[in-house]
Amino acid sequence: MKLFSPLYRRAMTWSRHPHAPWYLGGLSFAESSFFPVPPDVMLAPMSLANPRRAMAFALLTTLASVAGGLLGYAIGLFAIDAILPWLKESRYWGAYETAVAWFGEWGVWAVFIAGFSPIPYKVFTIAAGALSMALLPFTIASIVGRGLRFFLVAGLMAWGGERMEAMLNRYVDRLGWATVGLVALAGIWYAYR
């Protein structure tokens, strides 16, 4: 069943839109403080569609993400008491508790790890503010962690270029269903462990 190939073609069309960089910047900013969708979902197809601009897209994503991270930091610093009841009821509560524990153990390195990895960075930005982490180390760790991640994604997509785009177009349905299968297996494993 060809479910993923039409979505892939639509994403590639959107990635070539003249306003795509604005959307990428907005998504990057929002994801770092409150929005659940990571900017990689726009950065990767944009870098694939326009490899010569991939590094500019990575820089835009990094700067907007760090700016959003500073908003998350401000939310944690000034509004943690207001959002704590909501946070406790949300699916992010476990990640927030992990962030607080990591800050206690690793300090600023927790921001770097969260910035580079698929861990919800927004939770770490809010926790950093709530714990009154020093702003300069937070900002530097965010720039380095987020920058490494986004430049790696953009670089890999630009390197693959048209060949990777053609290959993905050919195999996207198989890859999509394989991913669904892996997520289902992971869910079953997690439920019965």
Summary of the structure (lengths in Angstrom):
residues: 193
radius of gyration: 18.0
end to end distance: 31.8
largest distance: 51.5
contacts: 629
relative contact order: 0.15
helix: 84%
strand: 0%
